[in-house]
Amino acid sequence: MGVVLIGALGQVLVVLTVGESLVGTWTALFVTVGGIGLVFPAAMTIGQTLGRAAPGAASALMGGLQFLLGAVASPLVGVFGEDSSLPMALIMLSASVAALLALVALARPWQRSTGTRQTTTAA
């Protein structure tokens, strides 16, 4: 999540300091999307692990939420303007911060599970 946050923050800073720059925008997007490529597989694994009792429902819920958030974020970028990449950068930054807060509040990566699962046996 740190890589994603750095890429999104870099995009905002490039637009605010240097202005619209093709090289700056593509570099920041490369870093952001590269970080997302690291986060998505882990997030899917965690989601499928938590929903192992109903894997189809867990997969459908995660996919539906991705589409819903994408459908909400896309018009927001257009509402805030079409002349600059700043609205896109701010939406990316806010989504990155929300994801980081969700990671800290919900996943709590500093708490390790023992990895053992209790099973019951029929006598």
C-alpha positions as CSV (number, residue, x, y, z in Angstrom):
1,M,0.0,0.0,0.0
2,G,2.9,2.3,0.5
3,V,3.9,2.1,-3.1
4,V,0.4,2.9,-4.2
5,L,0.3,5.8,-1.8
6,I,3.6,7.1,-3.0
7,G,2.6,6.9,-6.7
8,A,-0.8,8.7,-6.0
9,L,0.9,11.4,-3.9
10,G,3.6,11.8,-6.5
11,Q,0.9,12.5,-9.2
12,V,-0.7,15.2,-7.0
13,L,2.7,16.8,-6.3
14,V,3.7,16.7,-10.0
15,V,0.5,18.5,-11.1
16,L,0.7,21.1,-8.3
17,T,4.4,21.9,-8.6
18,V,5.5,21.3,-12.2
19,G,2.1,21.3,-13.9
20,E,0.8,18.9,-16.5
21,S,3.6,16.7,-17.6
22,L,3.3,13.6,-19.7
23,V,6.5,12.1,-18.3
24,G,5.5,12.9,-14.7
25,T,2.0,11.6,-15.1
26,W,3.1,8.4,-16.7
27,T,5.8,7.8,-14.1
28,A,3.4,8.3,-11.2
29,L,0.8,6.1,-12.9
30,F,3.5,3.4,-13.5
31,V,4.3,3.4,-9.8
32,T,0.7,3.4,-8.7
33,V,-0.4,0.6,-11.0
34,G,2.7,-1.4,-10.1
35,G,1.8,-1.1,-6.4
36,I,-1.8,-2.1,-7.2
37,G,-0.4,-5.2,-8.9
38,L,1.2,-6.1,-5.7
39,V,-1.8,-5.4,-3.5
40,F,-4.6,-7.1,-5.5
41,P,-3.4,-10.7,-5.3
42,A,-2.9,-10.4,-1.6
43,A,-6.3,-8.7,-1.1
44,M,-8.1,-11.4,-3.1
45,T,-6.3,-14.1,-1.1
46,I,-7.3,-12.6,2.2
47,G,-10.9,-12.2,1.0
48,Q,-11.1,-15.7,-0.2
49,T,-9.6,-17.0,3.1
50,L,-12.1,-15.1,5.1
51,G,-15.0,-16.3,3.0
52,R,-13.8,-19.9,2.7
53,A,-17.2,-21.2,4.0
54,A,-18.9,-19.8,0.9
55,P,-16.2,-19.2,-1.7
56,G,-18.6,-18.3,-4.6
57,A,-20.3,-15.7,-2.5
58,A,-17.0,-14.2,-1.3
59,S,-15.7,-14.0,-4.9
60,A,-19.0,-12.4,-6.1
61,L,-18.9,-9.9,-3.3
62,M,-15.3,-8.8,-4.0
63,G,-15.9,-8.6,-7.7
64,G,-19.2,-6.6,-7.3
65,L,-17.5,-4.2,-4.9
66,Q,-14.7,-3.6,-7.3
67,F,-17.2,-2.7,-10.1
68,L,-19.3,-0.6,-7.7
69,L,-16.3,1.5,-6.5
70,G,-15.1,1.9,-10.1
71,A,-18.5,3.1,-11.2
72,V,-18.5,5.6,-8.4
73,A,-15.0,6.9,-8.9
74,S,-15.2,7.4,-12.7
75,P,-17.9,10.0,-12.7
76,L,-16.3,11.8,-9.7
77,V,-13.2,12.5,-11.8
78,G,-15.3,14.0,-14.6
79,V,-17.4,16.1,-12.2
80,F,-14.3,17.9,-10.8
81,G,-13.0,18.8,-14.3
82,E,-11.7,17.6,-17.6
83,D,-8.8,20.1,-18.2
84,S,-6.4,18.7,-15.7
85,S,-5.2,15.3,-14.3
86,L,-5.5,16.8,-10.8
87,P,-9.0,15.4,-10.2
88,M,-7.8,11.9,-11.2
89,A,-4.8,12.3,-8.9
90,L,-6.9,13.4,-5.9
91,I,-9.4,10.5,-6.4
92,M,-6.5,8.1,-6.6
93,L,-4.9,9.6,-3.5
94,S,-8.2,9.5,-1.5
95,A,-8.8,5.8,-2.6
96,S,-5.2,4.9,-1.6
97,V,-5.7,6.5,1.8
98,A,-9.0,4.8,2.3
99,A,-7.4,1.4,1.4
100,L,-4.5,2.0,3.8
101,L,-7.0,2.9,6.6
102,A,-9.0,-0.3,5.8
103,L,-5.8,-2.3,5.9
104,V,-4.9,-0.9,9.3
105,A,-8.4,-1.0,10.8
106,L,-9.7,-4.2,9.4
107,A,-6.8,-6.5,8.4
108,R,-4.5,-5.5,11.3
109,P,-1.4,-6.9,9.7
110,W,0.7,-6.6,12.9
111,Q,-1.6,-9.3,14.5
112,R,-0.5,-12.7,13.3
113,S,-2.8,-15.6,13.4
114,T,-1.4,-19.0,14.3
115,G,-2.6,-20.5,11.1
116,T,-4.4,-23.4,12.9
117,R,-8.0,-24.1,12.3
118,Q,-10.1,-25.8,14.8
119,T,-12.1,-28.7,13.5
120,T,-14.7,-30.8,15.2
121,T,-14.8,-34.6,14.8
122,A,-18.0,-36.6,15.0
123,A,-17.8,-39.4,17.6
